[in-house]
Amino acid sequence: MPTPPIGVLALQGDTREHLAALDSAGAHAVPVRRAEELEAVAGLVIPGGESTTIAKLAVTFGLMEPLRARIRAGMPAYGSCAGMIMLADKILDPRSGQETIGGIDMIVRRNAFGRQNESFEAAVTMEGVEGGAGRPVHGVFIRAPWVESTGAGVETLAEHDGHPVAVRQGPLLATSFHPELTGDHRVHALFAGMVHESRERDASGAV
Ligand code: GLN
């Protein structure tokens, strides 16, 4: 049986950059717009963009509940920036009625680092990526959120200015920044590895 691909949610945002980054990390990646396409993937990247728009389109396309169901069932997912917001159980400063998919036991503050013209780039030391502390990742922060607080099961992989900007809870990964824009594919490689582990676990029948 062919190995199921990794999906990139293709409702809004920088889907193409994530597809290219996964490809460079050696993973087979496909865009996901419909519930049937979601069923066929082994993991999902939720891109940066505008979380209010992504959430609205997910509801319109009938994807919100299938997304929640897959994540509850243990599908690995990685969200960058707006994608981090989508994976948060709770958000601060939402647009009225803004929904998230949820999954990571954290509170995320939208636009926490400021507005578009306060976007910035910084070296970020991130655990879990190849090279670890010795080789910081280049963090591109664009109207970026930060993690305000986390539950006990959430591991902080990176901080900037004292705020968590990369977190992991089991098969779920989120970054405030956009590694897909940098040409450094180590965060995507980390996620591809998580998807691989999860496939192996499923194949071995372990719970
Ligand atoms: N501030 C945006 C939001 O709320 C996220 C920005 C981004 O993804 N670059 O979705």
Residues whose N, C-alpha, C, O or C-beta is under 5 A from the ligand:
A	BS01	LIG	G48 G49 E50 S51 T52 S80 C81 A82 R110 N111 I142 R143
